[in-house]
Amino acid sequence: MGAEADEMDGLASVLERHFELAVLGAEIQCGDQQVLSIKSEMNLGVLDWLKNSEEYAYDLLLDVTAVDYGRGNKFQVVYQLWSIQKKRLLRIKCPLAEEKLEIDSVTSLWGSANWLEREVFDLFGVQFVGHPDLRRILMPKN
């Protein structure tokens, strides 16, 4: 687990240099799952950099979901990224204030985010700013 932790610390440091104060935390979960918490207002810039960085190349968006922890900053939008070239998995967590459930859409980076963000909007009420077609996908309109 030492190598994963060193790599995670390195990524957090690099992101801090590129995006001052963006990183809220970095940890390893479930053995080797790298998890990075970032400020929600910086999600689009950080994810764009992670996708297009030659060093990290997290070019595949596997999932977008949300978690309701039921306390404090109880909602988090969670991104699962995979680097095809580097064969690495990264989870990005973005805490949201309950009174402001919004975050920038990443559909401009990954077309696959379209339906994933719509599902999160429908089930959790998170507004994805800049989404091209943010409407219900599962639940009835009422």
Phi and psi restraints in degrees (value plus and minus 20) as a CYANA .aco file:
   2 GLY   PHI     -80.0   -40.0
   2 GLY   PSI     -61.9   -21.9
   3 ALA   PHI     -83.9   -43.9
   3 ALA   PSI     -61.7   -21.7
   4 GLU   PHI     -83.8   -43.8
   4 GLU   PSI     -61.3   -21.3
   5 ALA   PHI     -85.1   -45.1
   5 ALA   PSI     -62.1   -22.1
   6 ASP   PHI     -82.7   -42.7
   6 ASP   PSI     -62.8   -22.8
   7 GLU   PHI     -83.1   -43.1
   7 GLU   PSI     -61.7   -21.7
   8 MET   PHI     -84.4   -44.4
   8 MET   PSI     -64.1   -24.1
   9 ASP   PHI     -81.5   -41.5
   9 ASP   PSI     -59.4   -19.4
  10 GLY   PHI     -83.4   -43.4
  10 GLY   PSI     -64.6   -24.6
  11 LEU   PHI     -83.3   -43.3
  11 LEU   PSI     -64.3   -24.3
  12 ALA   PHI     -80.1   -40.1
  12 ALA   PSI     -61.1   -21.1
  13 SER   PHI     -85.5   -45.5
  13 SER   PSI     -62.9   -22.9
  14 VAL   PHI     -82.6   -42.6
  14 VAL   PSI     -63.8   -23.8
  15 LEU   PHI     -84.2   -44.2
  15 LEU   PSI     -57.3   -17.3
  16 GLU   PHI     -82.0   -42.0
  16 GLU   PSI     -55.4   -15.4
  17 ARG   PHI     -89.6   -49.6
  17 ARG   PSI     -57.6   -17.6
  18 HIS   PHI    -104.3   -64.3
  18 HIS   PSI     -53.5   -13.5
  19 PHE   PHI    -153.0  -113.0
  19 PHE   PSI      66.2   106.2
  20 GLU   PHI     -74.6   -34.6
  20 GLU   PSI     110.4   150.4
  21 LEU   PHI      46.6    86.6
  21 LEU   PSI      -4.7    35.3
  22 ALA   PHI     -96.8   -56.8
  22 ALA   PSI     -55.3   -15.3
  23 VAL   PHI    -104.3   -64.3
  23 VAL   PSI     104.4   144.4
  24 LEU   PHI    -116.7   -76.7
  24 LEU   PSI     -45.0    -5.0
  25 GLY   PHI    -198.6  -158.6
  25 GLY   PSI     139.0   179.0
  26 ALA   PHI    -163.6  -123.6
  26 ALA   PSI     116.8   156.8
  27 GLU   PHI    -176.7  -136.7
  27 GLU   PSI     146.5   186.5
  28 ILE   PHI    -130.6   -90.6
  28 ILE   PSI     108.3   148.3
  29 GLN   PHI    -141.1  -101.1
  29 GLN   PSI     133.7   173.7
  30 CYS   PHI      31.9    71.9
  30 CYS   PSI      25.2    65.2
  31 GLY   PHI      71.2   111.2
  31 GLY   PSI     -85.9   -45.9
  32 ASP   PHI    -159.2  -119.2
  32 ASP   PSI      -7.3    32.7
  33 GLN   PHI     -98.2   -58.2
  33 GLN   PSI      92.9   132.9
  34 GLN   PHI     -99.1   -59.1
  34 GLN   PSI     108.1   148.1
  35 VAL   PHI    -148.9  -108.9
  35 VAL   PSI     108.5   148.5
  36 LEU   PHI    -144.7  -104.7
  36 LEU   PSI     106.2   146.2
  37 SER   PHI    -120.1   -80.1
  37 SER   PSI     110.7   150.7
  38 ILE   PHI    -151.5  -111.5
  38 ILE   PSI     141.4   181.4
  39 LYS   PHI     -85.2   -45.2
  39 LYS   PSI     114.4   154.4
  40 SER   PHI     -83.3   -43.3
  40 SER   PSI     -51.5   -11.5
  41 GLU   PHI     -92.5   -52.5
  41 GLU   PSI     -26.0    14.0
  42 MET   PHI    -133.3   -93.3
  42 MET   PSI     -10.1    29.9
  43 ASN   PHI     -79.2   -39.2
  43 ASN   PSI     -65.7   -25.7
  44 LEU   PHI     -84.5   -44.5
  44 LEU   PSI     -65.4   -25.4
  45 GLY   PHI     -84.7   -44.7
  45 GLY   PSI     -64.7   -24.7
  46 VAL   PHI     -85.7   -45.7
  46 VAL   PSI     -65.8   -25.8
  47 LEU   PHI     -86.4   -46.4
  47 LEU   PSI     -56.6   -16.6
  48 ASP   PHI     -81.5   -41.5
  48 ASP   PSI     -65.3   -25.3
  49 TRP   PHI     -83.4   -43.4
  49 TRP   PSI     -64.4   -24.4
  50 LEU   PHI     -82.3   -42.3
  50 LEU   PSI     -56.5   -16.5
  51 LYS   PHI     -89.7   -49.7
  51 LYS   PSI     -63.9   -23.9
  52 ASN   PHI    -116.6   -76.6
  52 ASN   PSI     -24.2    15.8
  53 SER   PHI     -90.7   -50.7
  53 SER   PSI     108.8   148.8
  54 GLU   PHI     -85.2   -45.2
  54 GLU   PSI     -52.6   -12.6
  55 GLU   PHI     -90.8   -50.8
  55 GLU   PSI     -54.2   -14.2
  56 TYR   PHI    -130.9   -90.9
  56 TYR   PSI     -64.1   -24.1
  57 ALA   PHI      30.7    70.7
  57 ALA   PSI      31.5    71.5
  58 TYR   PHI    -100.0   -60.0
  58 TYR   PSI      60.9   100.9
  59 ASP   PHI    -111.7   -71.7
  59 ASP   PSI     -28.0    12.0
  60 LEU   PHI    -139.2   -99.2
  60 LEU   PSI     101.0   141.0
  61 LEU   PHI    -107.5   -67.5
  61 LEU   PSI      94.3   134.3
  62 LEU   PHI    -105.5   -65.5
  62 LEU   PSI     -57.3   -17.3
  63 ASP   PHI    -182.7  -142.7
  63 ASP   PSI     131.4   171.4
  64 VAL   PHI    -149.1  -109.1
  64 VAL   PSI     108.4   148.4
  65 THR   PHI    -166.1  -126.1
  65 THR   PSI    -196.8  -156.8
  66 ALA   PHI    -157.2  -117.2
  66 ALA   PSI     136.7   176.7
  67 VAL   PHI    -150.2  -110.2
  67 VAL   PSI     116.3   156.3
  68 ASP   PHI    -129.6   -89.6
  68 ASP   PSI      86.3   126.3
  69 TYR   PHI    -104.3   -64.3
  69 TYR   PSI     -29.3    10.7
  70 GLY   PHI      54.5    94.5
  70 GLY   PSI      -9.3    30.7
  71 ARG   PHI    -177.3  -137.3
  71 ARG   PSI     136.6   176.6
  72 GLY   PHI      32.7    72.7
  72 GLY   PSI    -156.5  -116.5
  73 ASN   PHI     -95.2   -55.2
  73 ASN   PSI      58.1    98.1
  74 LYS   PHI     -92.8   -52.8
  74 LYS   PSI     -43.3    -3.3
  75 PHE   PHI    -119.2   -79.2
  75 PHE   PSI     119.9   159.9
  76 GLN   PHI    -155.6  -115.6
  76 GLN   PSI     115.6   155.6
  77 VAL   PHI    -111.0   -71.0
  77 VAL   PSI     114.1   154.1
  78 VAL   PHI    -143.9  -103.9
  78 VAL   PSI     109.7   149.7
  79 TYR   PHI    -132.5   -92.5
  79 TYR   PSI     114.8   154.8
  80 GLN   PHI    -128.2   -88.2
  80 GLN   PSI      99.5   139.5
  81 LEU   PHI    -137.1   -97.1
  81 LEU   PSI     128.1   168.1
  82 TRP   PHI    -151.3  -111.3
  82 TRP   PSI     115.9   155.9
  83 SER   PHI    -117.9   -77.9
  83 SER   PSI      90.5   130.5
  84 ILE   PHI     -82.5   -42.5
  84 ILE   PSI     -65.4   -25.4
  85 GLN   PHI     -86.0   -46.0
  85 GLN   PSI     -64.5   -24.5
  86 LYS   PHI    -112.5   -72.5
  86 LYS   PSI     -32.0     8.0
  87 LYS   PHI      36.4    76.4
  87 LYS   PSI      33.5    73.5
  88 ARG   PHI    -150.7  -110.7
  88 ARG   PSI     125.9   165.9
  89 LEU   PHI    -130.1   -90.1
  89 LEU   PSI     121.3   161.3
  90 LEU   PHI    -162.0  -122.0
  90 LEU   PSI     112.8   152.8
  91 ARG   PHI    -126.1   -86.1
  91 ARG   PSI     110.4   150.4
  92 ILE   PHI    -133.6   -93.6
  92 ILE   PSI     106.7   146.7
  93 LYS   PHI    -132.3   -92.3
  93 LYS   PSI     116.1   156.1
  94 CYS   PHI    -147.0  -107.0
  94 CYS   PSI      83.1   123.1
  95 PRO   PHI     -89.1   -49.1
  95 PRO   PSI     122.4   162.4
  96 LEU   PHI    -139.4   -99.4
  96 LEU   PSI     121.9   161.9
  97 ALA   PHI     -93.5   -53.5
  97 ALA   PSI     117.3   157.3
  98 GLU   PHI     -80.0   -40.0
  98 GLU   PSI     -51.9   -11.9
  99 GLU   PHI    -100.0   -60.0
  99 GLU   PSI     -27.4    12.6
 100 LYS   PHI    -160.9  -120.9
 100 LYS   PSI      56.9    96.9
 101 LEU   PHI    -104.3   -64.3
 101 LEU   PSI      52.0    92.0
 102 GLU   PHI    -165.7  -125.7
 102 GLU   PSI     132.7   172.7
 103 ILE   PHI    -176.9  -136.9
 103 ILE   PSI     133.0   173.0
 104 ASP   PHI     -86.1   -46.1
 104 ASP   PSI     119.6   159.6
 105 SER   PHI     -89.4   -49.4
 105 SER   PSI     126.4   166.4
 106 VAL   PHI    -128.0   -88.0
 106 VAL   PSI      -1.4    38.6
 107 THR   PHI     -84.0   -44.0
 107 THR   PSI     -43.9    -3.9
 108 SER   PHI     -90.7   -50.7
 108 SER   PSI     -40.5    -0.5
 109 LEU   PHI    -114.5   -74.5
 109 LEU   PSI     -61.8   -21.8
 110 TRP   PHI    -156.0  -116.0
 110 TRP   PSI      96.5   136.5
 111 GLY   PHI     -79.4   -39.4
 111 GLY   PSI     -49.0    -9.0
 112 SER   PHI     -85.3   -45.3
 112 SER   PSI     -35.9     4.1
 113 ALA   PHI     -89.5   -49.5
 113 ALA   PSI     -38.8     1.2
 114 ASN   PHI     -71.9   -31.9
 114 ASN   PSI     -81.0   -41.0
 115 TRP   PHI     -93.8   -53.8
 115 TRP   PSI     -51.5   -11.5
 116 LEU   PHI     -84.0   -44.0
 116 LEU   PSI     -64.4   -24.4
 117 GLU   PHI     -87.4   -47.4
 117 GLU   PSI     -56.8   -16.8
 118 ARG   PHI     -82.0   -42.0
 118 ARG   PSI     -59.5   -19.5
 119 GLU   PHI     -83.9   -43.9
 119 GLU   PSI     -64.2   -24.2
 120 VAL   PHI     -83.7   -43.7
 120 VAL   PSI     -61.3   -21.3
 121 PHE   PHI     -79.0   -39.0
 121 PHE   PSI     -67.3   -27.3
 122 ASP   PHI     -86.1   -46.1
 122 ASP   PSI     -61.7   -21.7
 123 LEU   PHI    -110.4   -70.4
 123 LEU   PSI     -46.3    -6.3
 124 PHE   PHI    -139.1   -99.1
 124 PHE   PSI     -34.5     5.5
 125 GLY   PHI      62.4   102.4
 125 GLY   PSI      -8.0    32.0
 126 VAL   PHI     -93.3   -53.3
 126 VAL   PSI     107.8   147.8
 127 GLN   PHI    -108.3   -68.3
 127 GLN   PSI     105.0   145.0
 128 PHE   PHI    -120.9   -80.9
 128 PHE   PSI      82.1   122.1
 129 VAL   PHI     -86.0   -46.0
 129 VAL   PSI     106.6   146.6
 130 GLY   PHI      69.9   109.9
 130 GLY   PSI     -17.3    22.7
 131 HIS   PHI     -86.8   -46.8
 131 HIS   PSI     115.9   155.9
 132 PRO   PHI     -93.5   -53.5
 132 PRO   PSI     -37.1     2.9
 133 ASP   PHI    -177.5  -137.5
 133 ASP   PSI      38.9    78.9
 134 LEU   PHI     -98.7   -58.7
 134 LEU   PSI      77.8   117.8
 135 ARG   PHI    -165.1  -125.1
 135 ARG   PSI     145.9   185.9
 136 ARG   PHI     -78.2   -38.2
 136 ARG   PSI     127.7   167.7
 137 ILE   PHI    -144.7  -104.7
 137 ILE   PSI     -46.6    -6.6
 138 LEU   PHI    -143.2  -103.2
 138 LEU   PSI     -67.8   -27.8
 139 MET   PHI    -103.1   -63.1
 139 MET   PSI     132.5   172.5
 140 PRO   PHI     -85.1   -45.1
 140 PRO   PSI     136.3   176.3
 141 LYS   PHI     -82.0   -42.0
 141 LYS   PSI     -46.5    -6.5
